[in-house]
Each structure stands twice: as C-alpha cells, then as structure tokens.
Amino acid sequence: MEALAHFNAATGLEANLEKSNVYLARVDERVKMQILARTGFSEGVFPIKYLGLPLSPKKWKKIECWSLIDKITHRIKVTYSKQLSYAGRLQVINAVLFSIHSFWGAVFILPQSILKKVDQICRDFLWGSSADKKKVALVAWDKVCLPKRQGGLNIKGCSNWNKASVGQLLWQIIVNKESLWVKWVHDIYMKNDTSIWTHKTPIDCSWYWRKINALKEHMQGWYNHRRYMLTQTGKYSITKSYQALMGTKPRWNIAELVWTSMAIPKHRFMTWLAVQGRLLTQERKLRLQIQVEDIACCLCEEKVMETNVHLFEDCKWTSTVWQAMHQWIEVPVHNIGIVQVLENIKGNRWKQFKKEIMAAICGAIIYHTWRARNWRRFRDIRVHTEEAVTQIKKEISERLHLLSSSKRANKCRHFIQHLLCN
C-alpha cells in the first residue's frame, strides 16, 4: 500500500477499489483476511483477462483458448468473404487473422488442438469453404505455408510460428537480458545453472517452464557461445527462426515473375495455381473423383478433354488471345506451356521491368482464360476473344500508368510508350 501511495503522490492517479483485485496463493485464511482488510481490494479468481489475454496459474485447457477461435471466426464472417477473390482472402489471412493468433502466440505456448483449429479456419477461408458448403483445397496446406520464393503463399503455419515466437523468451534467458522475468527465472528455476542448454527442469516447476524447455531441442543449433546466429546483429528474429523451423527448401526460380507487382493480385494468384497445375479443370476433377458431366473443353468445343495443358497451351481460344497479344507487344513469345514461357522470359536479356511486364501479360491471359471458361461452363455466357483482349490491354495499361514513374520503368521507357500508344 505504501508503493500505491507513492504512485498516487507522484502521478495523481488513484487505484479504483471497484476495479482492482488481489490474487493470493498458499496463504491461510487468517493472513488472507488481513491482506484484504489492509488493501481494501476484493479477492480475485483465476482465470482473468489482461490486455485481452487470459491468465491462469494452471495449464491451459482447450476451452480457455476458445475465445481465440471465436475472434477469428467472427472476423471472417464480417469480412464479406463470399465477395473476395482468392487474392483478397489471402490478404485477409495475412493482415487480419494472422495478427490475432500472432498476438496470442507471442506470449503463450498454445495447445496443439487450438493451433490446428486456427490453421483449419484459415485454410477453409482461403479456399472458400464454409459450414454450408465445402470446397476442395486446391493446394496442400504445407505447401501454402512456404515462402513465395519457395513456391508457397507465405502464410505462417500456426504451430511453427508459435514456437518461433516463444523462442524469444529462450533468447532473453540465454543473453541474460535485463528484465524482471529473466531475473525471476534465474533465481527460482536455474539458480546455479549457468546454461539453459544443460538445465534440467525441476519436478515441481510450472507447466509453462517445462514447455519452454521442451523447445530447446529445436533451437540449440541457432546459437554459438550464447550468440544468436540467424541474424548478423545477434538480435532474435521470429521470422528467421520460423524459416529455420520450416527447413531449407529449393528456390522457385520463376517466383519473382509470378508475384511481380506489375500484375494485378488476382492474376498473380491464378498464375500461381496454373503453374502448379492446381486449377480445378475437368481432368483434375476426375482424378479427385469428383463427378463430371462433360469433360470436353468448353472454350474451343473441339471435344478434347479439358486439361491444364490443353486450356492454356493448345486451346484455340487461348491461342487466339496470345496472337492478339503478340501483335500488341510486337515481341515474339511462343506459348509452349506456362512454366516454359515464364522461364524463357526470365532467361531473356531484357531489362527487369520489361520481364515483369511480359510476365504480367502472361498472368492476365491465364486469368481471363480461366474466367472465360468459368463463365461458359457455369453461367452459359460466351466470352469472345476480342472482349478478353480488350480487357487485358486495359488492365496492363492501367498498371503501367500506375508504375511508370518508377526508376525501373525509366529503363524501358520506349517499350512502355509503345504499349500505351497502341
């Protein structure tokens, strides 16, 4: 109470007895009553909420974390998900949903059942599934959680991100950071232990301390003589730690063209799916044992099975659009398959911005081909190639106007002027 009195004298702020509680442990009834009488506070009961997070001295149960699920589910329901494209949903997951579970995961080691549920909610939201209607997940979640340069969407997997976030607490202990919590850990648990790596958890320690120590086996290789080696400064990085937990994967050599800022976001996402052959063509539906009434391509109507290769390489409708694009850009690009086209663009000796323009045109063709296919198959509306070509030119021109003032664009000014004038 003396400390509260000093605080009141220094700041003019006074503790509100109605909103304040005192939490007691391992004291007998007589001492408890004396404390309550002296402070004037009410006795609090765990669990409590602090800054939106539940606090409890006991191990978390699934039901205590369910408010996290409720927050994420509520946010999905109010973000008009049915009107969002794949690219829009990806943005919501990375910007909104991830920030919610990242806030919790930076403080607590969450139960695996909760982490799996959050991943499931994000996965269903991305692919458009709901309680009323289930949709096929077009790409495996493990692949989706990879960085874009490795062929994924850079969505953070909850389990590994939670481990990487809590790993910051281990780093604080290792570097003996000046904080009350680190001092408490050394005084109560580690005592005479000079290294966290050789420390044995006491039998009577808290469940949380056991959980933190269980993470050591994943992280010991990141340190050399108490120095964190994943960054040049030695300062802990959650992102670097997460990437280390994900493991080393081969680099996707066309990632920079698939995800170029020159392309419209929904075009990028569709290109990403098409490059991997993950769009739900009639041929893929058959492989997934989904009932199909008509397997033929609905754009060229040549009675050829609709496959990823046929739709984006052999189909007459797509070939006509490519020919129109050749006449517009006056650059020969042979449609010999999506991946090969992008690899040829990357290997060309053009300026980088010109490569990105060409990749954006390729992405626009992919998007509008798939859009025309869906309109024909599900709405019975025929999209003529002239309409698609006009729309592609309009979208590319708008992106060029938006980015034409950049330094990169100045290096291929003549090519940009040619596209904008034709």
VEXDREN-2710 file (C-alpha; in Angstrom, 1 decimal):
% VEXDREN-2710
k/r/px/py/pz
1/MET/0.0/0.0/0.0
2/GLU/3.0/2.3/0.6
3/ALA/4.0/1.8/-3.0
4/LEU/0.5/2.7/-4.2
5/ALA/0.6/5.8/-2.0
6/HIS/3.9/6.9/-3.5
7/PHE/2.4/6.3/-7.0
8/ASN/-0.6/8.4/-6.2
9/ALA/1.5/11.2/-4.9
10/ALA/3.7/11.2/-7.9
11/THR/1.1/10.9/-10.7
12/GLY/-2.2/11.9/-9.1
13/LEU/-3.7/8.6/-10.1
14/GLU/-5.5/6.5/-7.5
15/ALA/-6.4/2.8/-7.6
16/ASN/-10.1/2.1/-8.2
17/LEU/-11.2/-0.3/-5.5
18/GLU/-14.2/-1.4/-7.5
19/LYS/-12.0/-2.4/-10.5
20/SER/-9.0/-3.8/-8.5
21/ASN/-8.5/-7.3/-7.2
22/VAL/-5.7/-9.0/-5.2
23/TYR/-4.7/-12.6/-6.1
24/LEU/-3.5/-14.8/-3.3
25/ALA/-1.8/-18.3/-3.2
26/ARG/-0.7/-20.5/-0.4
27/VAL/-1.8/-18.3/2.4
28/ASP/-4.1/-19.4/5.3
29/GLU/-7.5/-17.8/5.9
30/ARG/-6.2/-15.5/8.7
31/VAL/-3.5/-14.0/6.6
32/LYS/-5.8/-13.7/3.6
33/MET/-8.4/-11.7/5.7
34/GLN/-5.7/-9.4/7.0
35/ILE/-4.4/-8.6/3.5
36/LEU/-7.9/-8.0/2.2
37/ALA/-8.7/-5.7/5.1
38/ARG/-5.4/-3.8/4.8
39/THR/-5.7/-3.2/1.0
40/GLY/-9.4/-2.8/0.7
41/PHE/-9.3/-4.9/-2.5
42/SER/-11.6/-7.8/-3.4
43/GLU/-10.1/-11.3/-3.8
44/GLY/-9.7/-12.2/-7.5
45/VAL/-10.3/-15.6/-9.0
46/PHE/-8.4/-17.1/-11.9
47/PRO/-8.6/-17.2/-14.9
48/ILE/-8.6/-13.4/-15.6
49/LYS/-8.1/-11.3/-18.7
50/TYR/-5.3/-8.9/-19.1
51/LEU/-4.9/-6.9/-22.4
52/GLY/-7.3/-9.3/-24.0
53/LEU/-5.3/-12.4/-23.0
54/PRO/-6.5/-15.0/-20.4
55/LEU/-4.1/-15.5/-17.5
56/SER/-4.1/-18.6/-15.3
57/PRO/-1.6/-20.3/-13.0
58/LYS/-2.7/-23.7/-14.2
59/LYS/-2.1/-25.4/-17.6
60/TRP/-4.4/-24.0/-20.3
61/LYS/-7.3/-26.1/-21.3
62/LYS/-8.8/-26.1/-24.8
63/ILE/-12.0/-24.3/-23.6
64/GLU/-9.9/-21.4/-22.2
65/CYS/-8.4/-20.7/-25.6
66/TRP/-11.7/-20.9/-27.5
67/SER/-12.2/-17.2/-27.4
68/LEU/-9.3/-17.0/-29.9
69/ILE/-11.3/-19.3/-32.3
70/ASP/-14.4/-17.1/-31.7
71/LYS/-12.4/-13.9/-32.6
72/ILE/-11.1/-15.4/-35.8
73/THR/-14.4/-16.9/-36.8
74/HIS/-16.2/-13.6/-36.2
75/ARG/-13.7/-11.6/-38.2
76/ILE/-14.2/-14.0/-41.2
77/LYS/-18.0/-13.6/-41.0
78/VAL/-17.8/-9.8/-41.2
79/THR/-15.2/-9.5/-44.0
80/TYR/-17.7/-10.3/-46.7
81/SER/-15.7/-13.4/-47.7
82/LYS/-18.1/-14.5/-50.4
83/GLN/-17.3/-11.4/-52.4
84/LEU/-13.5/-11.7/-52.1
85/SER/-11.2/-13.3/-54.7
86/TYR/-8.5/-15.8/-53.7
87/ALA/-6.1/-12.9/-53.6
88/GLY/-8.4/-10.9/-51.3
89/ARG/-8.8/-13.8/-48.9
90/LEU/-5.0/-14.3/-48.8
91/GLN/-4.7/-10.6/-47.8
92/VAL/-7.3/-11.0/-45.0
93/ILE/-5.4/-14.1/-43.6
94/ASN/-2.0/-12.4/-43.7
95/ALA/-3.2/-9.0/-42.4
96/VAL/-6.1/-9.7/-40.1
97/LEU/-6.4/-13.3/-39.0
98/PHE/-2.6/-13.8/-38.5
99/SER/-2.3/-10.7/-36.4
100/ILE/-4.9/-12.1/-34.0
101/HIS/-3.3/-15.5/-33.4
102/SER/0.2/-14.0/-33.6
103/PHE/-0.7/-11.7/-30.6
104/TRP/-1.6/-14.7/-28.5
105/GLY/1.2/-16.9/-29.8
106/ALA/3.9/-14.3/-28.9
107/VAL/3.0/-14.8/-25.2
108/PHE/1.7/-18.3/-24.7
109/ILE/2.5/-21.8/-25.9
110/LEU/-0.9/-22.6/-27.3
111/PRO/-2.5/-26.1/-27.2
112/GLN/-1.9/-28.1/-30.4
113/SER/-5.6/-28.6/-30.9
114/ILE/-6.2/-24.8/-30.9
115/LEU/-3.3/-24.3/-33.4
116/LYS/-4.7/-27.0/-35.7
117/LYS/-8.1/-25.4/-35.5
118/VAL/-6.8/-21.9/-36.4
119/ASP/-5.0/-23.5/-39.4
120/GLN/-8.2/-25.2/-40.4
121/ILE/-10.2/-22.0/-40.2
122/CYS/-7.6/-20.1/-42.3
123/ARG/-7.4/-23.0/-44.9
124/ASP/-11.2/-23.2/-45.3
125/PHE/-11.4/-19.4/-45.6
126/LEU/-8.7/-19.3/-48.3
127/TRP/-10.4/-21.9/-50.5
128/GLY/-14.0/-20.6/-49.9
129/SER/-15.3/-23.4/-47.6
130/SER/-18.0/-22.7/-45.1
131/ALA/-20.3/-24.6/-42.7
132/ASP/-22.9/-24.8/-45.5
133/LYS/-20.6/-25.7/-48.4
134/LYS/-17.3/-27.5/-48.5
135/LYS/-14.8/-26.7/-51.3
136/VAL/-11.7/-28.5/-52.5
137/ALA/-8.4/-27.2/-51.1
138/LEU/-6.5/-26.7/-54.3
139/VAL/-3.0/-26.8/-52.8
140/ALA/-1.8/-28.7/-49.7
141/TRP/-1.5/-26.5/-46.6
142/ASP/2.2/-27.4/-46.0
143/LYS/2.9/-26.0/-49.5
144/VAL/0.8/-22.9/-48.9
145/CYS/2.8/-22.1/-45.8
146/LEU/6.1/-22.0/-47.6
147/PRO/7.6/-18.6/-48.6
148/LYS/6.7/-17.3/-52.0
149/ARG/10.3/-17.7/-53.2
150/GLN/9.9/-21.4/-52.5
151/GLY/6.5/-21.8/-54.2
152/GLY/4.1/-21.1/-51.4
153/LEU/1.9/-18.2/-50.3
154/ASN/3.9/-17.1/-47.3
155/ILE/1.1/-17.8/-44.9
156/LYS/2.5/-18.5/-41.4
157/GLY/1.7/-22.0/-40.1
158/CYS/0.4/-21.6/-36.5
159/SER/2.5/-24.3/-34.8
160/ASN/5.9/-23.3/-36.1
161/TRP/5.1/-19.6/-35.7
162/ASN/4.1/-20.2/-32.1
163/LYS/7.4/-22.0/-31.4
164/ALA/9.4/-19.3/-33.1
165/SER/7.6/-16.5/-31.1
166/VAL/8.0/-18.2/-27.8
167/GLY/11.7/-18.9/-28.7
168/GLN/12.2/-15.2/-28.0
169/LEU/11.8/-16.0/-24.3
170/LEU/14.6/-18.5/-24.5
171/TRP/16.8/-15.9/-26.2
172/GLN/16.2/-13.5/-23.4
173/ILE/17.3/-16.1/-20.9
174/ILE/20.4/-17.0/-23.0
175/VAL/21.7/-13.4/-23.4
176/ASN/20.6/-12.7/-19.8
177/LYS/18.5/-9.7/-20.8
178/GLU/17.8/-7.1/-18.2
179/SER/14.2/-7.9/-17.2
180/LEU/12.3/-8.8/-14.1
181/TRP/11.1/-12.1/-15.6
182/VAL/14.7/-13.2/-16.6
183/LYS/15.9/-12.4/-13.1
184/TRP/13.0/-14.4/-11.6
185/VAL/13.8/-17.4/-13.8
186/HIS/17.4/-17.4/-12.7
187/ASP/16.5/-17.0/-9.0
188/ILE/13.7/-19.6/-8.9
189/TYR/14.5/-22.3/-11.6
190/MET/18.0/-22.0/-12.9
191/LYS/19.8/-21.0/-9.7
192/ASN/23.3/-22.4/-10.1
193/ASP/22.9/-23.5/-13.7
194/THR/25.0/-21.3/-16.0
195/SER/23.5/-22.5/-19.3
196/ILE/19.9/-23.1/-20.3
197/TRP/21.1/-26.0/-22.6
198/THR/22.3/-28.1/-19.6
199/HIS/19.5/-27.0/-17.3
200/LYS/17.2/-29.9/-16.0
201/THR/13.7/-28.9/-15.3
202/PRO/12.7/-29.4/-11.6
203/ILE/9.9/-31.9/-10.9
204/ASP/7.9/-29.2/-9.1
205/CYS/8.2/-26.5/-11.8
206/SER/5.3/-24.9/-13.6
207/TRP/3.9/-26.5/-16.8
208/TYR/4.9/-23.4/-18.8
209/TRP/8.6/-23.7/-17.8
210/ARG/8.6/-27.3/-18.9
211/LYS/7.0/-26.3/-22.2
212/ILE/9.7/-23.6/-22.8
213/ASN/12.5/-26.1/-22.0
214/ALA/10.9/-28.6/-24.4
215/LEU/11.6/-26.1/-27.3
216/LYS/15.4/-26.2/-26.7
217/GLU/16.0/-29.2/-28.9
218/HIS/14.6/-27.3/-31.9
219/MET/16.7/-24.2/-31.3
220/GLN/20.1/-25.2/-29.9
221/GLY/21.7/-25.1/-33.4
222/TRP/20.8/-21.4/-33.8
223/TYR/23.3/-20.4/-31.1
224/ASN/27.1/-20.3/-30.8
225/HIS/28.5/-19.3/-27.4
226/ARG/25.3/-17.6/-26.3
227/ARG/25.1/-15.7/-29.6
228/TYR/22.0/-16.0/-31.9
229/MET/23.4/-16.8/-35.3
230/LEU/20.4/-16.4/-37.6
231/THR/20.9/-12.6/-37.8
232/GLN/24.0/-10.6/-38.2
233/THR/23.4/-8.4/-35.2
234/GLY/22.6/-11.4/-32.9
235/LYS/19.2/-10.0/-32.1
236/TYR/16.4/-12.5/-32.1
237/SER/14.2/-12.6/-35.2
238/ILE/10.9/-14.5/-35.1
239/THR/10.8/-14.6/-38.9
240/LYS/14.3/-16.1/-39.2
241/SER/13.5/-18.6/-36.5
242/TYR/10.3/-19.6/-38.3
243/GLN/12.1/-20.1/-41.5
244/ALA/14.7/-22.3/-39.7
245/LEU/11.9/-24.4/-38.3
246/MET/10.4/-24.8/-41.8
247/GLY/13.7/-26.1/-43.1
248/THR/15.6/-25.5/-46.3
249/LYS/13.6/-25.8/-49.5
250/PRO/14.7/-25.3/-53.1
251/ARG/14.2/-21.9/-54.5
252/TRP/11.4/-21.4/-57.1
253/ASN/13.2/-19.7/-60.0
254/ILE/10.2/-18.0/-61.5
255/ALA/8.7/-16.8/-58.2
256/GLU/9.7/-13.1/-58.9
257/LEU/7.7/-13.2/-62.2
258/VAL/4.7/-15.0/-60.8
259/TRP/4.4/-12.5/-57.9
260/THR/5.6/-9.4/-59.8
261/SER/4.0/-6.1/-58.6
262/MET/3.3/-5.3/-62.2
263/ALA/0.5/-7.9/-62.2
264/ILE/-2.9/-7.5/-60.6
265/PRO/-3.1/-9.5/-57.3
266/LYS/-5.9/-11.8/-58.5
267/HIS/-3.9/-12.5/-61.7
268/ARG/-0.8/-13.4/-59.6
269/PHE/-2.8/-15.9/-57.5
270/MET/-4.3/-17.5/-60.6
271/THR/-0.9/-17.8/-62.3
272/TRP/0.4/-19.4/-59.1
273/LEU/-2.3/-22.1/-59.3
274/ALA/-2.0/-22.6/-63.0
275/VAL/1.8/-23.0/-62.9
276/GLN/1.4/-25.9/-60.5
277/GLY/-1.5/-27.4/-62.4
278/ARG/-3.8/-27.0/-59.4
279/LEU/-6.8/-25.3/-61.1
280/LEU/-9.9/-27.5/-60.9
281/THR/-10.1/-28.5/-64.6
282/GLN/-12.4/-31.3/-65.7
283/GLU/-9.4/-33.7/-65.9
284/ARG/-8.3/-32.8/-62.3
285/LYS/-11.9/-33.3/-61.1
286/LEU/-11.8/-36.8/-62.4
287/ARG/-8.5/-37.5/-60.6
288/LEU/-10.1/-36.2/-57.4
289/GLN/-13.1/-38.5/-58.0
290/ILE/-15.5/-35.5/-58.4
291/GLN/-18.5/-36.2/-60.6
292/VAL/-18.2/-34.6/-64.0
293/GLU/-20.9/-34.4/-66.7
294/ASP/-18.9/-33.1/-69.6
295/ILE/-15.1/-33.5/-69.8
296/ALA/-14.6/-31.5/-73.0
297/CYS/-13.1/-28.0/-73.2
298/CYS/-16.0/-25.5/-73.3
299/LEU/-14.0/-22.7/-75.0
300/CYS/-12.9/-24.3/-78.3
301/GLU/-15.5/-27.0/-78.3
302/GLU/-13.3/-29.5/-80.1
303/LYS/-14.4/-32.4/-77.9
304/VAL/-10.9/-32.5/-76.3
305/MET/-10.6/-33.2/-72.6
306/GLU/-10.2/-30.1/-70.6
307/THR/-6.7/-30.3/-69.0
308/ASN/-4.4/-27.7/-67.7
309/VAL/-2.1/-28.2/-70.7
310/HIS/-4.9/-28.0/-73.3
311/LEU/-6.6/-25.0/-71.7
312/PHE/-3.5/-22.8/-71.5
313/GLU/-1.4/-24.2/-74.4
314/ASP/-3.4/-26.0/-77.1
315/CYS/-6.9/-24.4/-76.9
316/LYS/-7.8/-22.3/-80.0
317/TRP/-9.5/-19.7/-77.8
318/THR/-6.3/-19.2/-75.8
319/SER/-4.1/-19.3/-78.9
320/THR/-6.2/-16.5/-80.5
321/VAL/-5.7/-14.3/-77.4
322/TRP/-1.9/-15.0/-77.5
323/GLN/-1.8/-14.0/-81.2
324/ALA/-3.6/-10.7/-80.4
325/MET/-1.1/-10.0/-77.6
326/HIS/1.8/-10.7/-80.0
327/GLN/0.5/-8.1/-82.4
328/TRP/0.1/-5.6/-79.5
329/ILE/3.5/-6.0/-77.8
330/GLU/5.4/-6.8/-81.1
331/VAL/7.6/-9.3/-79.2
332/PRO/7.6/-13.0/-80.1
333/VAL/6.6/-15.1/-77.2
334/HIS/5.8/-18.7/-78.1
335/ASN/3.1/-20.3/-76.0
336/ILE/4.8/-23.6/-75.2
337/GLY/3.4/-24.0/-71.7
338/ILE/3.1/-21.6/-68.8
339/VAL/6.2/-22.6/-66.9
340/GLN/8.4/-22.6/-70.1
341/VAL/7.0/-19.2/-71.1
342/LEU/7.9/-17.7/-67.7
343/GLU/11.4/-19.4/-67.7
344/ASN/12.0/-18.0/-71.2
345/ILE/11.0/-14.5/-70.1
346/LYS/13.4/-14.8/-67.1
347/GLY/16.3/-16.0/-69.3
348/ASN/15.9/-13.2/-71.8
349/ARG/18.3/-10.3/-71.8
350/TRP/15.6/-7.7/-71.3
351/LYS/15.5/-5.1/-68.6
352/GLN/13.9/-6.5/-65.4
353/PHE/10.8/-4.3/-65.6
354/LYS/10.2/-5.4/-69.2
355/LYS/10.4/-9.0/-68.0
356/GLU/7.8/-8.2/-65.3
357/ILE/5.5/-6.6/-67.9
358/MET/5.7/-9.7/-70.1
359/ALA/5.0/-11.9/-67.0
360/ALA/2.0/-9.7/-66.1
361/ILE/0.6/-10.1/-69.7
362/CYS/1.1/-13.9/-69.4
363/GLY/-0.7/-13.8/-66.0
364/ALA/-3.6/-11.7/-67.4
365/ILE/-4.1/-14.2/-70.2
366/ILE/-4.2/-17.1/-67.7
367/TYR/-6.7/-15.2/-65.5
368/HIS/-9.0/-14.3/-68.4
369/THR/-8.8/-17.7/-70.0
370/TRP/-9.9/-19.3/-66.7
371/ARG/-12.6/-16.6/-66.2
372/ALA/-14.0/-17.2/-69.7
373/ARG/-14.0/-20.9/-69.0
374/ASN/-16.0/-20.5/-65.8
375/TRP/-18.5/-18.1/-67.4
376/ARG/-19.1/-20.5/-70.2
377/ARG/-19.4/-23.6/-68.0
378/PHE/-21.3/-22.2/-65.1
379/ARG/-23.3/-19.3/-66.5
380/ASP/-23.6/-20.4/-70.1
381/ILE/-22.1/-17.0/-71.1
382/ARG/-19.7/-17.0/-74.0
383/VAL/-16.8/-14.6/-73.7
384/HIS/-15.4/-13.7/-77.1
385/THR/-11.6/-13.4/-77.5
386/GLU/-11.9/-9.7/-78.6
387/GLU/-13.5/-8.9/-75.2
388/ALA/-10.8/-10.7/-73.3
389/VAL/-8.0/-9.0/-75.4
390/THR/-9.6/-5.5/-74.8
391/GLN/-9.8/-6.1/-71.1
392/ILE/-6.2/-7.4/-70.8
393/LYS/-4.9/-4.3/-72.7
394/LYS/-6.9/-2.1/-70.4
395/GLU/-5.7/-3.7/-67.2
396/ILE/-2.0/-3.8/-68.3
397/SER/-2.2/-0.2/-69.4
398/GLU/-3.6/0.9/-66.0
399/ARG/-0.8/-0.9/-64.2
400/LEU/1.8/0.8/-66.5
401/HIS/0.3/4.2/-65.7
402/LEU/0.5/3.4/-62.0
403/LEU/4.1/2.2/-62.1
404/SER/5.5/4.2/-65.0
405/SER/7.1/6.9/-62.8
406/SER/9.4/4.3/-61.0
407/LYS/13.2/4.2/-61.7
408/ARG/12.9/0.7/-63.1
409/ALA/10.3/1.8/-65.6
410/ASN/12.6/4.5/-66.9
411/LYS/15.0/1.9/-68.1
412/CYS/12.4/0.6/-70.7
413/ARG/10.5/3.8/-71.4
414/HIS/10.2/3.2/-75.2
415/PHE/8.6/-0.2/-74.7
416/ILE/6.1/1.2/-72.2
417/GLN/5.2/4.1/-74.6
418/HIS/4.7/1.6/-77.4
419/LEU/2.2/-0.4/-75.3
420/LEU/0.3/2.7/-74.1
421/CYS/0.0/4.2/-77.6
422/ASN/-1.3/1.0/-79.3
END
